[in-house]
Amino acid sequence: MNRSKPLSKALNKNLINQHNWKELAHWQEDGFYLLETEDVANIPVRLFLTAKLLDEVEDSIYKQIVNATRFPRVKAVVITPDVHVGYGVPVGCVLVTDSEHGAIAMGPVGYDIGCGMISARSNVSAEQATFDKRLAFNREVMRSVSLGAGGKSLNFGAISEREFNNIVRGGAEYYVTKYSAKIDHSRAERQRIPVHDHWDIPWGGKGKPERGLTQLGSLGSGNHFIELQKELNTGNLFVQVHTGSRGFGHGLATNFFELAKREDPDKITDIDLGYFLPESKHYHDYLNGVAAGGNYAIVNRLIIYEQVALAFKRVFGADLELIYEISHNLVQKETHPDYGSVWVHRKGATRAFPAHHPALKGTIWEPTGHPVLIPGSNKSSSYILRPQPGAVKSCYSVNHGAGRQLSRGEALRQLSQEKIDKEYRQAGIVVNNDSHVPLDEAAPAYKSSEEVVNAVVAAGLAEVEHELWPLASIKGN
């Protein structure tokens, strides 16, 4: 009987092409490298990188790319230009598996289920964002949005398990209707991801997903942020928010990793490479867990956005208009013209459906394609893109950010706090309420967002609609 059985580390102990894999990445005129090595066999692996990005990417990423090709019934693997080492598979990886017989892989979804972005704009000129007002904006937001790994909701409060179930099953549709939120939820990429009625949240366990009961409307830590920005063409103020499913999503992922381990302990040597096949008793439960975590993340972003919009109005006297809300770190069933019905896992990657994609039929985005929100570091440009028909080459996916080039540990070891703080002050970028930049989130820890987006545009996956420059940054470290 085929049960849940993660890939073994032993599969990758003796990779044939570890030493020369970059030489075996062959440039294609369609704007990507096709990786053709003995280790990936006949699985198509497309690297949407520039020559510079390929040269600079860690050699150790190869093992994780190979990992992505080894899941049952893999159809294709796409590597996005922000790629860097993750858990089991790279961050910046799209894994496509057969929807009928293929694996649902957990590593290619990750722990922060449904992490994603919100972007909003205003008619306020950036000239009004003086230093004092940038600082005031940060302070207003920080009064109403809890930061940090253990942050709790400051406005939404703890809720009952029954109401929590309504939220994680109903997503944006339920939240906007029940709480009279003044948000156009049609601008959420997924207003609600369906969760089966029979599914129960796996409370407790090692993961303790009940942590999420008190965390709705909190930012978290790591690369999550709230940022006040200047749109470079119009000169108007924009805002972006990046956060996910907090302790709820992390707890769900942890519990399902543990279930996979217990289901087939003899074959699990690397928990990050766990997967479920359709025959597994946990297969549908995990899919429901991903849906619930994704719905939580969507609502979490909307709650934070409401507080950010209120802070913006208090400081600048004007309203924000929601542009879009979008997720990454999900697995969803889609249809691809080359691969048919598939499960698309996007780990640190973002959906990119162009105009007239069947999934957009009947939405406001059908004639144009939906926006794609790409953050840079908090001292480089962020972008709003519009998908193009060429996105079919990347399984309708692009990067989700600039991508790290220094690990958190290396950033702390290499960077000078005094020097980084001075550089940000000179650039006029206000960080939190003390201008003390978290070193593991400082600009040198990230790749060039311009280089990364150029790779996407050159490959015909998307075009730039807005370029945004940071003025004030809020980080929860």
C-alpha positions in Angstrom: 0.0 0.0 0.0 1.3 3.4 -0.9 1.1 5.7 2.1 2.5 9.0 3.0 6.3 8.6 2.6 8.7 11.6 2.4 11.7 11.4 0.2 14.8 10.0 1.9 18.0 12.0 2.3 19.7 8.8 1.0 18.3 9.6 -2.4 20.5 12.7 -2.6 23.7 11.4 -0.9 25.5 10.8 -4.2 24.2 13.4 -6.7 25.9 12.9 -10.0 26.0 16.5 -11.2 26.4 18.4 -7.9 29.8 19.7 -9.1 28.8 20.9 -12.6 25.0 21.5 -12.6 25.2 25.1 -13.6 27.1 24.1 -16.7 24.1 21.8 -17.6 21.6 24.7 -17.3 21.0 25.5 -21.0 19.6 28.9 -22.0 16.4 28.9 -24.0 15.2 31.6 -26.2 11.9 31.7 -24.3 13.8 33.4 -21.4 14.8 30.6 -19.0 17.4 28.0 -18.4 16.4 24.3 -18.9 18.3 22.2 -16.3 19.2 18.9 -17.9 21.1 16.6 -15.5 21.1 12.9 -14.8 19.8 13.7 -11.3 16.6 15.3 -12.5 16.0 12.6 -15.1 13.3 13.6 -17.5 11.5 16.0 -15.3 11.4 19.5 -17.0 13.1 22.0 -14.7 13.0 25.6 -15.8 15.1 28.2 -14.1 13.8 31.8 -14.7 17.1 33.4 -13.8 19.5 35.9 -15.4 23.1 34.8 -16.0 24.1 36.9 -12.9 21.4 35.3 -10.7 22.4 31.8 -11.8 26.1 32.5 -11.1 25.3 33.9 -7.7 22.8 31.3 -6.5 24.2 28.9 -3.8 25.6 25.7 -5.2 23.8 23.9 -2.4 20.5 24.8 -4.0 21.0 22.0 -6.5 20.2 19.3 -4.0 16.9 21.0 -3.1 16.0 21.3 -6.8 16.6 17.6 -7.2 14.4 17.0 -4.2 11.6 18.8 -5.9 11.8 16.4 -8.9 11.6 13.3 -6.8 8.0 13.5 -5.6 5.6 11.0 -7.1 4.1 12.0 -10.4 5.9 15.3 -10.8 5.0 17.0 -14.1 7.3 20.0 -13.9 9.5 22.2 -11.6 9.9 25.9 -12.0 12.5 28.0 -10.1 11.7 31.7 -9.8 14.4 34.4 -9.8 14.3 35.1 -6.0 15.3 31.5 -5.3 17.3 30.6 -2.2 17.7 27.7 0.2 14.7 26.6 2.1 13.5 23.5 3.9 13.6 20.4 1.7 13.0 22.4 -1.5 14.0 25.9 -2.4 12.1 29.0 -1.5 11.1 30.3 -5.0 10.0 26.9 -6.2 6.9 25.8 -8.1 6.1 22.1 -8.0 3.5 20.7 -10.3 2.1 17.2 -9.7 -0.6 15.1 -11.3 -3.9 15.8 -9.6 -5.3 12.3 -9.8 -2.3 10.1 -8.7 0.4 12.6 -7.7 1.8 13.7 -4.4 0.6 16.6 -2.2 3.9 17.7 -0.9 4.2 19.6 2.4 7.7 21.1 2.1 6.7 22.9 -1.1 3.9 24.6 0.9 5.9 25.2 4.1 5.1 26.3 7.6 3.6 29.8 6.9 0.6 28.5 5.0 -1.0 31.2 2.8 1.6 33.9 3.5 1.0 36.8 1.2 0.7 40.5 0.4 -1.7 43.4 0.3 -1.1 46.6 -1.7 -3.1 49.9 -1.5 -2.8 53.3 -3.0 -3.8 56.9 -2.3 -4.1 60.3 -4.0 -1.7 61.8 -1.4 1.5 63.2 -2.8 4.7 61.7 -1.3 5.8 65.3 -0.7 3.4 65.3 2.3 5.3 62.4 3.8 7.8 64.5 5.8 10.1 62.8 8.3 7.7 63.6 11.1 4.7 62.2 9.2 6.6 59.0 8.3 7.4 58.6 12.0 3.9 59.4 13.0 2.5 56.8 10.5 4.8 54.1 12.0 3.8 55.0 15.5 0.0 55.0 14.7 0.3 51.6 13.0 2.3 50.1 15.9 -0.3 51.2 18.4 -2.9 49.1 16.7 -1.0 46.2 15.1 0.9 43.8 17.3 4.4 42.9 16.1 6.8 40.0 16.7 6.6 36.2 16.8 4.5 36.1 20.0 2.3 39.1 19.0 -1.4 39.0 19.9 -4.4 40.8 18.4 -4.8 44.3 19.7 -8.2 45.0 18.1 -9.8 41.7 17.2 -9.3 39.9 20.5 -9.6 36.2 21.4 -12.5 34.5 19.8 -14.4 31.2 20.5 -13.5 28.1 18.6 -16.9 28.2 16.9 -16.4 31.6 15.5 -12.8 30.8 14.7 -14.1 27.9 12.6 -16.5 30.3 10.8 -13.5 32.5 9.9 -11.1 29.8 8.6 -13.9 28.2 6.6 -15.5 31.4 5.3 -12.4 33.5 4.6 -12.8 37.0 3.3 -16.4 36.5 2.3 -17.4 35.7 5.9 -15.2 38.3 7.5 -16.5 41.2 5.4 -20.1 40.2 5.8 -20.1 39.4 9.5 -17.9 42.3 10.7 -19.2 44.9 8.2 -15.7 45.5 7.0 -15.4 48.3 4.5 -13.3 46.2 2.1 -14.0 45.2 -1.4 -13.3 41.4 -1.0 -13.5 40.9 -4.8 -10.0 42.3 -4.6 -8.8 39.3 -2.6 -7.2 36.8 -4.9 -9.1 34.0 -3.2 -12.2 35.3 -1.3 -12.7 31.8 0.2 -10.8 28.5 -0.2 -13.3 25.7 0.3 -13.0 23.6 3.5 -15.0 20.4 3.8 -17.7 20.5 6.4 -16.5 17.2 7.9 -13.0 18.4 8.6 -12.0 19.3 12.1 -9.0 21.4 13.1 -6.3 19.2 14.7 -6.0 21.2 17.9 -3.2 20.6 20.3 -0.3 18.3 19.3 3.2 19.5 18.8 2.1 22.4 16.6 -0.6 23.9 18.9 -2.5 25.7 16.1 -4.8 27.1 18.8 -2.1 29.9 19.1 -4.0 31.4 16.2 -7.1 32.1 18.3 -5.5 35.2 19.8 -3.3 36.3 16.8 -5.8 37.6 14.1 -4.6 41.0 13.1 -1.0 40.6 14.2 2.0 41.0 11.9 4.5 38.4 13.2 8.3 38.6 12.7 10.9 37.6 10.1 10.3 39.1 6.7 6.8 40.2 7.5 6.4 44.0 7.2 4.2 47.0 6.7 5.6 49.7 4.4 4.7 53.2 3.4 5.9 53.8 -0.2 6.2 56.3 -3.0 5.0 55.4 -6.5 7.8 56.6 -8.8 5.6 57.6 -11.7 2.8 59.5 -10.0 4.6 60.4 -6.8 1.7 59.3 -4.7 1.7 57.3 -1.5 1.1 53.5 -1.5 1.1 51.0 1.3 2.1 47.3 1.3 1.6 44.6 4.0 3.2 41.2 4.1 2.2 38.6 6.6 0.7 35.1 6.8 -1.2 32.6 9.0 0.8 33.1 12.2 0.8 30.3 14.8 -2.3 28.8 13.3 -0.7 27.9 9.9 2.6 27.0 11.5 0.8 24.7 14.0 -1.2 23.0 11.3 1.9 22.4 9.2 3.8 21.0 12.2 1.0 18.6 13.1 0.7 17.3 9.6 4.5 16.8 9.3 4.2 14.7 12.5 1.3 12.7 11.1 3.3 11.9 8.0 6.2 10.8 10.1 4.0 8.5 12.3 2.2 7.1 9.2 5.4 5.7 7.7 8.2 6.0 10.2 10.6 3.6 8.4 10.7 5.7 5.3 10.8 9.2 6.8 14.3 10.4 7.2 13.7 14.1 6.2 10.5 15.5 7.6 10.8 18.5 5.3 10.2 16.2 2.3 7.0 14.7 3.6 4.1 14.1 1.2 0.7 12.4 1.1 -0.6 10.3 -1.8 -4.4 10.1 -2.5 -4.5 6.7 -0.7 -3.3 8.2 2.6 -6.0 8.8 5.3 -4.4 12.2 5.8 -4.4 13.4 2.2 -7.8 15.3 2.2 -7.2 16.4 5.8 -4.0 18.1 4.8 -5.7 19.8 1.8 -8.4 21.1 4.2 -5.7 22.3 6.6 -4.0 24.2 3.8 -7.3 25.8 2.8 -8.1 26.8 6.4 -4.6 28.2 6.9 -4.9 30.1 3.7 -8.3 31.6 4.7 -6.8 32.6 8.1 -4.0 34.4 6.4 -6.3 36.2 4.0 -8.4 37.5 6.9 -5.4 38.3 9.0 -4.1 40.6 6.2 -7.5 42.3 5.8 -7.7 43.0 9.5 -4.2 44.5 9.5 -5.1 46.5 6.3 -8.1 48.1 8.1 -5.9 49.3 10.9 -3.2 50.6 8.5 -5.9 52.4 6.6 -7.2 54.1 9.8 -3.6 55.1 10.7 -3.1 56.5 7.2 -6.2 58.6 7.5 -5.2 59.9 10.9 -1.8 61.0 9.7 -2.5 62.1 6.1 -6.2 62.9 6.2 -7.1 60.7 3.2 -8.3 57.2 2.4 -6.5 54.2 1.0 -7.8 52.2 -1.9 -7.2 48.5 -1.9 -5.5 47.3 -5.0 -5.1 43.6 -4.4 -4.5 40.8 -1.8 -2.5 37.8 -3.0 -1.2 34.6 -1.4 1.9 32.4 -1.8 2.8 29.2 0.1 -0.3 27.3 -1.1 -1.1 24.1 -3.1 -4.1 24.5 -5.4 -5.7 22.4 -8.2 -5.4 24.1 -11.6 -5.5 23.2 -15.2 -2.4 23.8 -17.4 -2.6 23.5 -21.2 0.6 21.3 -21.3 0.1 19.2 -18.1 -3.7 19.0 -17.7 -5.3 18.8 -14.2 -2.5 19.4 -11.7 -1.7 20.3 -8.1 0.4 23.5 -8.2 2.6 24.0 -5.1 4.0 27.5 -4.8 6.7 27.8 -2.2 7.7 31.4 -2.0 6.1 31.9 -5.4 3.0 33.8 -6.5 0.2 33.0 -8.9 0.3 35.0 -12.2 -2.9 34.5 -14.3 -2.9 36.8 -17.4 -6.0 38.2 -19.1 -8.7 35.7 -20.1 -7.2 32.9 -18.0 -10.2 30.5 -17.4 -9.8 30.9 -13.6 -10.4 34.6 -13.9 -13.7 34.2 -15.8 -16.4 36.4 -14.2 -14.0 38.4 -12.1 -13.0 42.0 -12.5 -9.6 40.8 -13.6 -10.7 38.8 -16.6 -9.9 41.4 -19.2 -6.6 42.4 -17.7 -5.1 39.7 -15.6 -4.8 40.2 -11.8 -2.1 42.3 -10.1 1.0 40.6 -8.7 2.6 42.2 -5.7 6.4 41.8 -5.4 8.2 43.4 -2.4 11.9 44.3 -2.4 14.0 44.9 0.6 13.0 47.9 2.7 15.7 49.9 1.0 15.0 48.9 -2.6 12.1 49.1 -5.1 8.9 47.0 -4.7 6.8 46.3 -7.8 3.2 45.7 -8.9 3.2 43.5 -12.0 0.6 42.5 -14.5 0.8 38.9 -15.8 1.4 38.3 -19.5 0.4 35.3 -21.7 4.0 34.1 -21.5 3.3 33.1 -17.9 2.2 29.7 -19.2 5.9 28.9 -19.4 6.3 29.2 -15.7 3.1 27.3 -14.8 1.4 30.7 -14.3 3.8 31.7 -11.5 6.4 34.3 -10.7 8.6 35.2 -7.7 7.2 36.4 -4.4 9.9 38.9 -3.6 13.6 39.7 -4.0 14.9 36.6 -2.3 17.6 36.4 0.4 21.3 36.4 -0.5 22.5 36.3 3.1 21.1 33.9 5.8 19.9 35.5 8.9 23.0 34.3 10.8 25.3 35.6 8.1 23.6 39.0 8.1 24.0 39.3 11.9 27.7 38.4 11.6 28.6 40.5 8.6 26.6 43.7 8.9 27.3 46.7 11.1 24.3 48.0 13.0 25.8 51.5 13.1 26.6 51.6 9.4 23.2 50.1 8.4 21.2 52.5 10.6 23.2 55.5 9.1 22.5 54.3 5.5 18.8 54.1 6.2 18.8 57.6 7.9 20.6 59.1 4.9 18.1 57.5 2.5 15.2 59.0 4.6 13.7 55.6 5.4 12.1 55.5 8.8 12.2 52.1 10.4 9.8 51.3 13.2 9.7 54.1 15.8 13.4 54.1 16.7 15.1 53.9 13.2 16.9 50.7 14.5 17.1 48.4 11.4 16.9 44.6 12.1 20.1 43.4 10.6 18.7 40.1 9.4 16.2 42.1 7.4 18.5 44.9 6.2 18.9 45.5 2.4 22.2 43.7 2.0 20.6 40.5 3.1 18.5 40.5 -0.1 19.1 40.2 -3.8 18.5 43.1 -6.1 14.8 43.4 -6.7 15.4 45.1 -10.0 17.5 42.2 -11.2 14.9 39.7 -10.1 12.0 41.6 -11.7 14.0 42.1 -14.9 14.3 38.3 -15.2 10.5 38.0 -15.0 9.9 40.8 -17.6 12.6 39.6 -20.0 11.0 36.1 -20.0 7.6 37.6 -20.9 5.9 36.4 -17.7 4.7 39.8 -16.6 5.2 43.6 -17.1 5.8 46.3 -14.5 2.7 48.4 -13.7 4.0 50.3 -10.6 7.5 50.7 -9.1 7.4 51.7 -5.4 10.1 53.1 -3.2 10.1 52.7 0.6 9.7 55.7 2.8 8.8 54.1 6.2 9.1 50.4 7.2 7.7 48.5 10.1 9.3 45.2 11.0 8.3 42.9 13.8 11.8 41.5 14.7 
